[in-house]
Amino acid sequence: MSRQPSDSGDTLVRVGGVVFALGALATLVTFVPYAFDLARFPATAYWLSMLMPAGLLVSLLGLLAGARAQSRRRRAAREAASAAG
């Protein structure tokens, strides 16, 4: 099984996943005071919840970058095969 080299698209998807997970955790934590009728968290906690859509955006950009890189590799292989044959 051949392993393709890891490109920046794969890295962006991984980083986006981590950022998304942190944002999801922050979102869950900010809902705890509402569920148990506690004092609200400071505004910073709510801003950390914005990491979830930011992580999704980074992952989607990574998927797009990976697809473009794969398309370039496939096109280069096709051109090399047509030049050799």
PDB file of N, CA, C and O in Angstrom:
ATOM      1  N   MET A   1       0.845  -1.175   0.000  1.00  0.00           N
ATOM      2  CA  MET A   1       0.000   0.000   0.000  1.00  0.00           C
ATOM      3  C   MET A   1       0.891   1.238   0.000  1.00  0.00           C
ATOM      4  O   MET A   1       1.694   1.425   0.914  1.00  0.00           O
ATOM      5  N   SER A   2       0.755   2.073  -1.008  1.00  0.00           N
ATOM      6  CA  SER A   2       1.591   3.264  -1.091  1.00  0.00           C
ATOM      7  C   SER A   2       0.967   4.386  -0.272  1.00  0.00           C
ATOM      8  O   SER A   2      -0.252   4.555  -0.231  1.00  0.00           O
ATOM      9  N   ARG A   3       1.818   5.124   0.358  1.00  0.00           N
ATOM     10  CA  ARG A   3       1.358   6.239   1.180  1.00  0.00           C
ATOM     11  C   ARG A   3       1.664   7.537   0.461  1.00  0.00           C
ATOM     12  O   ARG A   3       2.812   7.796   0.101  1.00  0.00           O
ATOM     13  N   GLN A   4       0.635   8.361   0.248  1.00  0.00           N
ATOM     14  CA  GLN A   4       0.842   9.644  -0.393  1.00  0.00           C
ATOM     15  C   GLN A   4       1.462  10.602   0.616  1.00  0.00           C
ATOM     16  O   GLN A   4       1.192  10.509   1.813  1.00  0.00           O
ATOM     17  N   PRO A   5       2.285  11.514   0.138  1.00  0.00           N
ATOM     18  CA  PRO A   5       2.890  12.461   1.071  1.00  0.00           C
ATOM     19  C   PRO A   5       1.827  13.376   1.685  1.00  0.00           C
ATOM     20  O   PRO A   5       0.882  13.798   1.019  1.00  0.00           O
ATOM     21  N   SER A   6       2.010  13.663   2.951  1.00  0.00           N
ATOM     22  CA  SER A   6       1.073  14.540   3.650  1.00  0.00           C
ATOM     23  C   SER A   6       1.281  15.970   3.157  1.00  0.00           C
ATOM     24  O   SER A   6       2.400  16.482   3.170  1.00  0.00           O
ATOM     25  N   ASP A   7       0.215  16.596   2.733  1.00  0.00           N
ATOM     26  CA  ASP A   7       0.332  17.968   2.255  1.00  0.00           C
ATOM     27  C   ASP A   7      -0.370  18.919   3.222  1.00  0.00           C
ATOM     28  O   ASP A   7      -0.897  18.502   4.254  1.00  0.00           O
ATOM     29  N   SER A   8      -0.367  20.189   2.873  1.00  0.00           N
ATOM     30  CA  SER A   8      -0.926  21.192   3.772  1.00  0.00           C
ATOM     31  C   SER A   8      -2.425  21.009   3.961  1.00  0.00           C
ATOM     32  O   SER A   8      -2.960  21.406   4.996  1.00  0.00           O
ATOM     33  N   GLY A   9      -3.124  20.415   2.984  1.00  0.00           N
ATOM     34  CA  GLY A   9      -4.553  20.181   3.123  1.00  0.00           C
ATOM     35  C   GLY A   9      -4.854  19.231   4.269  1.00  0.00           C
ATOM     36  O   GLY A   9      -5.789  19.455   5.038  1.00  0.00           O
ATOM     37  N   ASP A  10      -4.061  18.166   4.385  1.00  0.00           N
ATOM     38  CA  ASP A  10      -4.249  17.213   5.483  1.00  0.00           C
ATOM     39  C   ASP A  10      -3.996  17.884   6.836  1.00  0.00           C
ATOM     40  O   ASP A  10      -4.711  17.645   7.809  1.00  0.00           O
ATOM     41  N   THR A  11      -2.981  18.712   6.869  1.00  0.00           N
ATOM     42  CA  THR A  11      -2.662  19.413   8.109  1.00  0.00           C
ATOM     43  C   THR A  11      -3.789  20.363   8.500  1.00  0.00           C
ATOM     44  O   THR A  11      -4.149  20.453   9.673  1.00  0.00           O
ATOM     45  N   LEU A  12      -4.343  21.069   7.521  1.00  0.00           N
ATOM     46  CA  LEU A  12      -5.449  21.985   7.817  1.00  0.00           C
ATOM     47  C   LEU A  12      -6.670  21.229   8.329  1.00  0.00           C
ATOM     48  O   LEU A  12      -7.361  21.711   9.226  1.00  0.00           O
ATOM     49  N   VAL A  13      -6.941  20.064   7.777  1.00  0.00           N
ATOM     50  CA  VAL A  13      -8.083  19.280   8.241  1.00  0.00           C
ATOM     51  C   VAL A  13      -7.873  18.850   9.690  1.00  0.00           C
ATOM     52  O   VAL A  13      -8.799  18.918  10.498  1.00  0.00           O
ATOM     53  N   ARG A  14      -6.671  18.413  10.020  1.00  0.00           N
ATOM     54  CA  ARG A  14      -6.390  17.996  11.401  1.00  0.00           C
ATOM     55  C   ARG A  14      -6.488  19.175  12.374  1.00  0.00           C
ATOM     56  O   ARG A  14      -7.095  19.061  13.439  1.00  0.00           O
ATOM     57  N   VAL A  15      -5.888  20.300  12.000  1.00  0.00           N
ATOM     58  CA  VAL A  15      -5.934  21.482  12.862  1.00  0.00           C
ATOM     59  C   VAL A  15      -7.384  21.957  13.014  1.00  0.00           C
ATOM     60  O   VAL A  15      -7.810  22.315  14.112  1.00  0.00           O
ATOM     61  N   GLY A  16      -8.125  21.959  11.928  1.00  0.00           N
ATOM     62  CA  GLY A  16      -9.529  22.359  11.991  1.00  0.00           C
ATOM     63  C   GLY A  16     -10.341  21.451  12.892  1.00  0.00           C
ATOM     64  O   GLY A  16     -11.240  21.912  13.595  1.00  0.00           O
ATOM     65  N   GLY A  17     -10.031  20.163  12.875  1.00  0.00           N
ATOM     66  CA  GLY A  17     -10.729  19.228  13.757  1.00  0.00           C
ATOM     67  C   GLY A  17     -10.463  19.514  15.219  1.00  0.00           C
ATOM     68  O   GLY A  17     -11.371  19.449  16.048  1.00  0.00           O
ATOM     69  N   VAL A  18      -9.226  19.829  15.533  1.00  0.00           N
ATOM     70  CA  VAL A  18      -8.871  20.147  16.921  1.00  0.00           C
ATOM     71  C   VAL A  18      -9.547  21.446  17.352  1.00  0.00           C
ATOM     72  O   VAL A  18     -10.094  21.527  18.452  1.00  0.00           O
ATOM     73  N   VAL A  19      -9.511  22.461  16.491  1.00  0.00           N
ATOM     74  CA  VAL A  19     -10.144  23.744  16.815  1.00  0.00           C
ATOM     75  C   VAL A  19     -11.652  23.558  16.979  1.00  0.00           C
ATOM     76  O   VAL A  19     -12.255  24.135  17.884  1.00  0.00           O
ATOM     77  N   PHE A  20     -12.259  22.756  16.105  1.00  0.00           N
ATOM     78  CA  PHE A  20     -13.685  22.480  16.208  1.00  0.00           C
ATOM     79  C   PHE A  20     -14.009  21.798  17.531  1.00  0.00           C
ATOM     80  O   PHE A  20     -14.987  22.152  18.190  1.00  0.00           O
ATOM     81  N   ALA A  21     -13.194  20.824  17.920  1.00  0.00           N
ATOM     82  CA  ALA A  21     -13.431  20.112  19.176  1.00  0.00           C
ATOM     83  C   ALA A  21     -13.314  21.057  20.373  1.00  0.00           C
ATOM     84  O   ALA A  21     -14.115  20.975  21.304  1.00  0.00           O
ATOM     85  N   LEU A  22     -12.330  21.946  20.356  1.00  0.00           N
ATOM     86  CA  LEU A  22     -12.207  22.927  21.444  1.00  0.00           C
ATOM     87  C   LEU A  22     -13.413  23.854  21.497  1.00  0.00           C
ATOM     88  O   LEU A  22     -13.903  24.185  22.577  1.00  0.00           O
ATOM     89  N   GLY A  23     -13.889  24.271  20.328  1.00  0.00           N
ATOM     90  CA  GLY A  23     -15.079  25.118  20.280  1.00  0.00           C
ATOM     91  C   GLY A  23     -16.321  24.395  20.761  1.00  0.00           C
ATOM     92  O   GLY A  23     -17.163  24.983  21.439  1.00  0.00           O
ATOM     93  N   ALA A  24     -16.441  23.114  20.411  1.00  0.00           N
ATOM     94  CA  ALA A  24     -17.591  22.330  20.876  1.00  0.00           C
ATOM     95  C   ALA A  24     -17.551  22.172  22.389  1.00  0.00           C
ATOM     96  O   ALA A  24     -18.582  22.261  23.056  1.00  0.00           O
ATOM     97  N   LEU A  25     -16.360  21.937  22.928  1.00  0.00           N
ATOM     98  CA  LEU A  25     -16.214  21.829  24.380  1.00  0.00           C
ATOM     99  C   LEU A  25     -16.579  23.147  25.059  1.00  0.00           C
ATOM    100  O   LEU A  25     -17.270  23.153  26.078  1.00  0.00           O
ATOM    101  N   ALA A  26     -16.116  24.259  24.496  1.00  0.00           N
ATOM    102  CA  ALA A  26     -16.440  25.577  25.059  1.00  0.00           C
ATOM    103  C   ALA A  26     -17.940  25.841  24.993  1.00  0.00           C
ATOM    104  O   ALA A  26     -18.510  26.440  25.905  1.00  0.00           O
ATOM    105  N   THR A  27     -18.570  25.397  23.924  1.00  0.00           N
ATOM    106  CA  THR A  27     -20.020  25.583  23.795  1.00  0.00           C
ATOM    107  C   THR A  27     -20.759  24.788  24.866  1.00  0.00           C
ATOM    108  O   THR A  27     -21.695  25.292  25.488  1.00  0.00           O
ATOM    109  N   LEU A  28     -20.338  23.550  25.077  1.00  0.00           N
ATOM    110  CA  LEU A  28     -20.975  22.744  26.125  1.00  0.00           C
ATOM    111  C   LEU A  28     -20.781  23.363  27.503  1.00  0.00           C
ATOM    112  O   LEU A  28     -21.699  23.374  28.322  1.00  0.00           O
ATOM    113  N   VAL A  29     -19.587  23.874  27.750  1.00  0.00           N
ATOM    114  CA  VAL A  29     -19.299  24.475  29.054  1.00  0.00           C
ATOM    115  C   VAL A  29     -20.134  25.736  29.269  1.00  0.00           C
ATOM    116  O   VAL A  29     -20.576  25.994  30.389  1.00  0.00           O
ATOM    117  N   THR A  30     -20.356  26.515  28.228  1.00  0.00           N
ATOM    118  CA  THR A  30     -21.126  27.754  28.403  1.00  0.00           C
ATOM    119  C   THR A  30     -22.606  27.480  28.627  1.00  0.00           C
ATOM    120  O   THR A  30     -23.315  28.356  29.121  1.00  0.00           O
ATOM    121  N   PHE A  31     -23.093  26.297  28.280  1.00  0.00           N
ATOM    122  CA  PHE A  31     -24.495  25.976  28.532  1.00  0.00           C
ATOM    123  C   PHE A  31     -24.734  25.407  29.935  1.00  0.00           C
ATOM    124  O   PHE A  31     -25.880  25.304  30.370  1.00  0.00           O
ATOM    125  N   VAL A  32     -23.677  25.044  30.634  1.00  0.00           N
ATOM    126  CA  VAL A  32     -23.825  24.493  31.987  1.00  0.00           C
ATOM    127  C   VAL A  32     -24.526  25.471  32.933  1.00  0.00           C
ATOM    128  O   VAL A  32     -25.419  25.043  33.664  1.00  0.00           O
ATOM    129  N   PRO A  33     -24.173  26.756  32.961  1.00  0.00           N
ATOM    130  CA  PRO A  33     -24.867  27.665  33.887  1.00  0.00           C
ATOM    131  C   PRO A  33     -26.373  27.771  33.605  1.00  0.00           C
ATOM    132  O   PRO A  33     -27.164  27.966  34.527  1.00  0.00           O
ATOM    133  N   TYR A  34     -26.763  27.644  32.346  1.00  0.00           N
ATOM    134  CA  TYR A  34     -28.189  27.717  32.034  1.00  0.00           C
ATOM    135  C   TYR A  34     -28.915  26.464  32.516  1.00  0.00           C
ATOM    136  O   TYR A  34     -30.053  26.552  32.978  1.00  0.00           O
ATOM    137  N   ALA A  35     -28.283  25.314  32.417  1.00  0.00           N
ATOM    138  CA  ALA A  35     -28.916  24.057  32.809  1.00  0.00           C
ATOM    139  C   ALA A  35     -29.055  23.941  34.327  1.00  0.00           C
ATOM    140  O   ALA A  35     -30.034  23.378  34.817  1.00  0.00           O
ATOM    141  N   PHE A  36     -28.092  24.465  35.066  1.00  0.00           N
ATOM    142  CA  PHE A  36     -28.104  24.314  36.524  1.00  0.00           C
ATOM    143  C   PHE A  36     -28.378  25.620  37.258  1.00  0.00           C
ATOM    144  O   PHE A  36     -28.170  25.700  38.468  1.00  0.00           O
ATOM    145  N   ASP A  37     -28.835  26.634  36.552  1.00  0.00           N
ATOM    146  CA  ASP A  37     -29.202  27.928  37.131  1.00  0.00           C
ATOM    147  C   ASP A  37     -28.066  28.518  37.972  1.00  0.00           C
ATOM    148  O   ASP A  37     -28.253  28.902  39.127  1.00  0.00           O
ATOM    149  N   LEU A  38     -26.886  28.577  37.354  1.00  0.00           N
ATOM    150  CA  LEU A  38     -25.702  29.139  37.997  1.00  0.00           C
ATOM    151  C   LEU A  38     -25.417  30.522  37.422  1.00  0.00           C
ATOM    152  O   LEU A  38     -26.095  30.973  36.499  1.00  0.00           O
ATOM    153  N   ALA A  39     -24.414  31.183  37.975  1.00  0.00           N
ATOM    154  CA  ALA A  39     -24.001  32.491  37.446  1.00  0.00           C
ATOM    155  C   ALA A  39     -23.372  32.297  36.068  1.00  0.00           C
ATOM    156  O   ALA A  39     -22.717  31.287  35.808  1.00  0.00           O
ATOM    157  N   ARG A  40     -23.580  33.268  35.202  1.00  0.00           N
ATOM    158  CA  ARG A  40     -23.059  33.167  33.839  1.00  0.00           C
ATOM    159  C   ARG A  40     -21.543  33.307  33.829  1.00  0.00           C
ATOM    160  O   ARG A  40     -20.944  33.927  34.708  1.00  0.00           O
ATOM    161  N   PHE A  41     -20.947  32.707  32.803  1.00  0.00           N
ATOM    162  CA  PHE A  41     -19.510  32.829  32.606  1.00  0.00           C
ATOM    163  C   PHE A  41     -19.197  34.186  31.990  1.00  0.00           C
ATOM    164  O   PHE A  41     -20.093  34.828  31.442  1.00  0.00           O
ATOM    165  N   PRO A  42     -17.937  34.643  32.067  1.00  0.00           N
ATOM    166  CA  PRO A  42     -17.575  35.908  31.409  1.00  0.00           C
ATOM    167  C   PRO A  42     -17.701  35.785  29.885  1.00  0.00           C
ATOM    168  O   PRO A  42     -17.774  34.682  29.344  1.00  0.00           O
ATOM    169  N   ALA A  43     -17.726  36.909  29.222  1.00  0.00           N
ATOM    170  CA  ALA A  43     -17.928  36.950  27.771  1.00  0.00           C
ATOM    171  C   ALA A  43     -16.845  36.186  27.013  1.00  0.00           C
ATOM    172  O   ALA A  43     -17.083  35.718  25.900  1.00  0.00           O
ATOM    173  N   THR A  44     -15.676  36.059  27.596  1.00  0.00           N
ATOM    174  CA  THR A  44     -14.592  35.332  26.940  1.00  0.00           C
ATOM    175  C   THR A  44     -14.990  33.883  26.666  1.00  0.00           C
ATOM    176  O   THR A  44     -14.632  33.326  25.628  1.00  0.00           O
ATOM    177  N   ALA A  45     -15.714  33.283  27.574  1.00  0.00           N
ATOM    178  CA  ALA A  45     -16.145  31.895  27.381  1.00  0.00           C
ATOM    179  C   ALA A  45     -17.070  31.787  26.172  1.00  0.00           C
ATOM    180  O   ALA A  45     -17.010  30.804  25.434  1.00  0.00           O
ATOM    181  N   TYR A  46     -17.908  32.770  25.967  1.00  0.00           N
ATOM    182  CA  TYR A  46     -18.814  32.740  24.823  1.00  0.00           C
ATOM    183  C   TYR A  46     -18.063  32.984  23.517  1.00  0.00           C
ATOM    184  O   TYR A  46     -18.419  32.434  22.474  1.00  0.00           O
ATOM    185  N   TRP A  47     -17.027  33.807  23.581  1.00  0.00           N
ATOM    186  CA  TRP A  47     -16.205  34.022  22.384  1.00  0.00           C
ATOM    187  C   TRP A  47     -15.428  32.767  22.019  1.00  0.00           C
ATOM    188  O   TRP A  47     -15.174  32.524  20.840  1.00  0.00           O
ATOM    189  N   LEU A  48     -15.047  31.971  23.001  1.00  0.00           N
ATOM    190  CA  LEU A  48     -14.357  30.709  22.718  1.00  0.00           C
ATOM    191  C   LEU A  48     -15.275  29.736  21.975  1.00  0.00           C
ATOM    192  O   LEU A  48     -14.798  28.858  21.255  1.00  0.00           O
ATOM    193  N   SER A  49     -16.566  29.889  22.146  1.00  0.00           N
ATOM    194  CA  SER A  49     -17.510  29.042  21.413  1.00  0.00           C
ATOM    195  C   SER A  49     -17.430  29.295  19.911  1.00  0.00           C
ATOM    196  O   SER A  49     -17.821  28.443  19.114  1.00  0.00           O
ATOM    197  N   MET A  50     -16.931  30.447  19.529  1.00  0.00           N
ATOM    198  CA  MET A  50     -16.790  30.766  18.105  1.00  0.00           C
ATOM    199  C   MET A  50     -15.676  29.957  17.442  1.00  0.00           C
ATOM    200  O   MET A  50     -15.503  30.013  16.224  1.00  0.00           O
ATOM    201  N   LEU A  51     -14.925  29.208  18.240  1.00  0.00           N
ATOM    202  CA  LEU A  51     -13.905  28.340  17.654  1.00  0.00           C
ATOM    203  C   LEU A  51     -14.538  27.205  16.856  1.00  0.00           C
ATOM    204  O   LEU A  51     -13.926  26.682  15.925  1.00  0.00           O
ATOM    205  N   MET A  52     -15.759  26.823  17.217  1.00  0.00           N
ATOM    206  CA  MET A  52     -16.398  25.707  16.529  1.00  0.00           C
ATOM    207  C   MET A  52     -16.625  26.020  15.047  1.00  0.00           C
ATOM    208  O   MET A  52     -16.185  25.235  14.207  1.00  0.00           O
ATOM    209  N   PRO A  53     -17.283  27.116  14.680  1.00  0.00           N
ATOM    210  CA  PRO A  53     -17.418  27.387  13.246  1.00  0.00           C
ATOM    211  C   PRO A  53     -16.081  27.724  12.580  1.00  0.00           C
ATOM    212  O   PRO A  53     -15.898  27.455  11.393  1.00  0.00           O
ATOM    213  N   ALA A  54     -15.154  28.304  13.330  1.00  0.00           N
ATOM    214  CA  ALA A  54     -13.841  28.594  12.747  1.00  0.00           C
ATOM    215  C   ALA A  54     -13.111  27.289  12.418  1.00  0.00           C
ATOM    216  O   ALA A  54     -12.460  27.189  11.378  1.00  0.00           O
ATOM    217  N   GLY A  55     -13.217  26.300  13.293  1.00  0.00           N
ATOM    218  CA  GLY A  55     -12.605  25.000  13.031  1.00  0.00           C
ATOM    219  C   GLY A  55     -13.236  24.316  11.838  1.00  0.00           C
ATOM    220  O   GLY A  55     -12.544  23.677  11.045  1.00  0.00           O
ATOM    221  N   LEU A  56     -14.544  24.447  11.705  1.00  0.00           N
ATOM    222  CA  LEU A  56     -15.225  23.873  10.548  1.00  0.00           C
ATOM    223  C   LEU A  56     -14.734  24.528   9.264  1.00  0.00           C
ATOM    224  O   LEU A  56     -14.502  23.846   8.266  1.00  0.00           O
ATOM    225  N   LEU A  57     -14.578  25.836   9.285  1.00  0.00           N
ATOM    226  CA  LEU A  57     -14.091  26.559   8.110  1.00  0.00           C
ATOM    227  C   LEU A  57     -12.664  26.132   7.754  1.00  0.00           C
ATOM    228  O   LEU A  57     -12.355  25.929   6.580  1.00  0.00           O
ATOM    229  N   VAL A  58     -11.804  25.997   8.748  1.00  0.00           N
ATOM    230  CA  VAL A  58     -10.420  25.578   8.491  1.00  0.00           C
ATOM    231  C   VAL A  58     -10.395  24.172   7.899  1.00  0.00           C
ATOM    232  O   VAL A  58      -9.629  23.901   6.974  1.00  0.00           O
ATOM    233  N   SER A  59     -11.231  23.275   8.429  1.00  0.00           N
ATOM    234  CA  SER A  59     -11.292  21.909   7.889  1.00  0.00           C
ATOM    235  C   SER A  59     -11.793  21.900   6.454  1.00  0.00           C
ATOM    236  O   SER A  59     -11.256  21.174   5.617  1.00  0.00           O
ATOM    237  N   LEU A  60     -12.801  22.684   6.163  1.00  0.00           N
ATOM    238  CA  LEU A  60     -13.318  22.749   4.795  1.00  0.00           C
ATOM    239  C   LEU A  60     -12.276  23.318   3.833  1.00  0.00           C
ATOM    240  O   LEU A  60     -12.151  22.852   2.700  1.00  0.00           O
ATOM    241  N   LEU A  61     -11.535  24.315   4.283  1.00  0.00           N
ATOM    242  CA  LEU A  61     -10.457  24.849   3.444  1.00  0.00           C
ATOM    243  C   LEU A  61      -9.371  23.798   3.225  1.00  0.00           C
ATOM    244  O   LEU A  61      -8.791  23.721   2.142  1.00  0.00           O
ATOM    245  N   GLY A  62      -9.098  22.995   4.240  1.00  0.00           N
ATOM    246  CA  GLY A  62      -8.129  21.906   4.093  1.00  0.00           C
ATOM    247  C   GLY A  62      -8.600  20.858   3.106  1.00  0.00           C
ATOM    248  O   GLY A  62      -7.804  20.349   2.316  1.00  0.00           O
ATOM    249  N   LEU A  63      -9.887  20.527   3.140  1.00  0.00           N
ATOM    250  CA  LEU A  63     -10.431  19.578   2.171  1.00  0.00           C
ATOM    251  C   LEU A  63     -10.317  20.119   0.754  1.00  0.00           C
ATOM    252  O   LEU A  63      -9.976  19.383  -0.172  1.00  0.00           O
ATOM    253  N   LEU A  64     -10.599  21.391   0.588  1.00  0.00           N
ATOM    254  CA  LEU A  64     -10.485  22.013  -0.726  1.00  0.00           C
ATOM    255  C   LEU A  64      -9.035  22.014  -1.206  1.00  0.00           C
ATOM    256  O   LEU A  64      -8.763  21.704  -2.366  1.00  0.00           O
ATOM    257  N   ALA A  65      -8.114  22.360  -0.324  1.00  0.00           N
ATOM    258  CA  ALA A  65      -6.689  22.375  -0.693  1.00  0.00           C
ATOM    259  C   ALA A  65      -6.209  20.968  -1.046  1.00  0.00           C
ATOM    260  O   ALA A  65      -5.451  20.795  -2.001  1.00  0.00           O
ATOM    261  N   GLY A  66      -6.638  19.974  -0.292  1.00  0.00           N
ATOM    262  CA  GLY A  66      -6.251  18.595  -0.572  1.00  0.00           C
ATOM    263  C   GLY A  66      -6.799  18.109  -1.907  1.00  0.00           C
ATOM    264  O   GLY A  66      -6.106  17.415  -2.651  1.00  0.00           O
ATOM    265  N   ALA A  67      -8.033  18.470  -2.208  1.00  0.00           N
ATOM    266  CA  ALA A  67      -8.632  18.072  -3.482  1.00  0.00           C
ATOM    267  C   ALA A  67      -7.905  18.724  -4.655  1.00  0.00           C
ATOM    268  O   ALA A  67      -7.684  18.091  -5.687  1.00  0.00           O
ATOM    269  N   ARG A  68      -7.540  19.982  -4.491  1.00  0.00           N
ATOM    270  CA  ARG A  68      -6.805  20.673  -5.562  1.00  0.00           C
ATOM    271  C   ARG A  68      -5.429  20.064  -5.761  1.00  0.00           C
ATOM    272  O   ARG A  68      -4.978  19.917  -6.897  1.00  0.00           O
ATOM    273  N   ALA A  69      -4.752  19.706  -4.675  1.00  0.00           N
ATOM    274  CA  ALA A  69      -3.422  19.088  -4.779  1.00  0.00           C
ATOM    275  C   ALA A  69      -3.520  17.725  -5.450  1.00  0.00           C
ATOM    276  O   ALA A  69      -2.684  17.379  -6.285  1.00  0.00           O
ATOM    277  N   GLN A  70      -4.529  16.957  -5.090  1.00  0.00           N
ATOM    278  CA  GLN A  70      -4.710  15.650  -5.708  1.00  0.00           C
ATOM    279  C   GLN A  70      -5.012  15.793  -7.197  1.00  0.00           C
ATOM    280  O   GLN A  70      -4.532  15.002  -8.010  1.00  0.00           O
ATOM    281  N   SER A  71      -5.795  16.787  -7.548  1.00  0.00           N
ATOM    282  CA  SER A  71      -6.104  17.032  -8.958  1.00  0.00           C
ATOM    283  C   SER A  71      -4.844  17.410  -9.731  1.00  0.00           C
ATOM    284  O   SER A  71      -4.649  16.963 -10.862  1.00  0.00           O
ATOM    285  N   ARG A  72      -3.994  18.230  -9.125  1.00  0.00           N
ATOM    286  CA  ARG A  72      -2.731  18.602  -9.774  1.00  0.00           C
ATOM    287  C   ARG A  72      -1.833  17.390  -9.971  1.00  0.00           C
ATOM    288  O   ARG A  72      -1.219  17.239 -11.027  1.00  0.00           O
ATOM    289  N   ARG A  73      -1.750  16.511  -8.949  1.00  0.00           N
ATOM    290  CA  ARG A  73      -0.924  15.308  -9.076  1.00  0.00           C
ATOM    291  C   ARG A  73      -1.461  14.384 -10.162  1.00  0.00           C
ATOM    292  O   ARG A  73      -0.694  13.816 -10.939  1.00  0.00           O
ATOM    293  N   ARG A  74      -2.781  14.239 -10.211  1.00  0.00           N
ATOM    294  CA  ARG A  74      -3.380  13.372 -11.222  1.00  0.00           C
ATOM    295  C   ARG A  74      -3.142  13.925 -12.624  1.00  0.00           C
ATOM    296  O   ARG A  74      -2.851  13.169 -13.551  1.00  0.00           O
ATOM    297  N   ARG A  75      -3.266  15.249 -12.781  1.00  0.00           N
ATOM    298  CA  ARG A  75      -3.040  15.888 -14.079  1.00  0.00           C
ATOM    299  C   ARG A  75      -1.582  15.735 -14.505  1.00  0.00           C
ATOM    300  O   ARG A  75      -1.302  15.466 -15.673  1.00  0.00           O
ATOM    301  N   ALA A  76      -0.649  15.905 -13.559  1.00  0.00           N
ATOM    302  CA  ALA A  76       0.773  15.758 -13.876  1.00  0.00           C
ATOM    303  C   ALA A  76       1.088  14.321 -14.279  1.00  0.00           C
ATOM    304  O   ALA A  76       1.873  14.095 -15.200  1.00  0.00           O
ATOM    305  N   ALA A  77       0.484  13.346 -13.597  1.00  0.00           N
ATOM    306  CA  ALA A  77       0.716  11.946 -13.952  1.00  0.00           C
ATOM    307  C   ALA A  77       0.143  11.634 -15.328  1.00  0.00           C
ATOM    308  O   ALA A  77       0.752  10.894 -16.102  1.00  0.00           O
ATOM    309  N   ARG A  78      -1.015  12.187 -15.636  1.00  0.00           N
ATOM    310  CA  ARG A  78      -1.626  11.974 -16.946  1.00  0.00           C
ATOM    311  C   ARG A  78      -0.774  12.584 -18.057  1.00  0.00           C
ATOM    312  O   ARG A  78      -0.604  11.982 -19.117  1.00  0.00           O
ATOM    313  N   GLU A  79      -0.235  13.793 -17.808  1.00  0.00           N
ATOM    314  CA  GLU A  79       0.611  14.442 -18.809  1.00  0.00           C
ATOM    315  C   GLU A  79       1.926  13.680 -18.993  1.00  0.00           C
ATOM    316  O   GLU A  79       2.433  13.575 -20.110  1.00  0.00           O
ATOM    317  N   ALA A  80       2.468  13.157 -17.912  1.00  0.00           N
ATOM    318  CA  ALA A  80       3.715  12.375 -18.013  1.00  0.00           C
ATOM    319  C   ALA A  80       3.482  11.083 -18.773  1.00  0.00           C
ATOM    320  O   ALA A  80       4.341  10.644 -19.537  1.00  0.00           O
ATOM    321  N   ALA A  81       2.317  10.472 -18.566  1.00  0.00           N
ATOM    322  CA  ALA A  81       2.010   9.218 -19.272  1.00  0.00           C
ATOM    323  C   ALA A  81       1.787   9.471 -20.754  1.00  0.00           C
ATOM    324  O   ALA A  81       2.180   8.657 -21.591  1.00  0.00           O
ATOM    325  N   SER A  82       1.162  10.590 -21.083  1.00  0.00           N
ATOM    326  CA  SER A  82       0.926  10.876 -22.511  1.00  0.00           C
ATOM    327  C   SER A  82       2.224  11.298 -23.210  1.00  0.00           C
ATOM    328  O   SER A  82       2.387  11.053 -24.405  1.00  0.00           O
ATOM    329  N   ALA A  83       3.148  11.931 -22.474  1.00  0.00           N
ATOM    330  CA  ALA A  83       4.421  12.319 -23.085  1.00  0.00           C
ATOM    331  C   ALA A  83       5.326  11.104 -23.285  1.00  0.00           C
ATOM    332  O   ALA A  83       6.116  11.066 -24.229  1.00  0.00           O
ATOM    333  N   ALA A  84       5.213  10.126 -22.411  1.00  0.00           N
ATOM    334  CA  ALA A  84       6.052   8.936 -22.520  1.00  0.00           C
ATOM    335  C   ALA A  84       5.516   7.956 -23.549  1.00  0.00           C
ATOM    336  O   ALA A  84       6.284   7.175 -24.111  1.00  0.00           O
ATOM    337  N   GLY A  85       4.245   7.979 -23.801  1.00  0.00           N
ATOM    338  CA  GLY A  85       3.656   6.966 -24.693  1.00  0.00           C
ATOM    339  C   GLY A  85       3.270   7.544 -25.970  1.00  0.00           C
ATOM    340  O   GLY A  85       2.759   6.837 -26.838  1.00  0.00           O
TER     341      GLY A  85
END
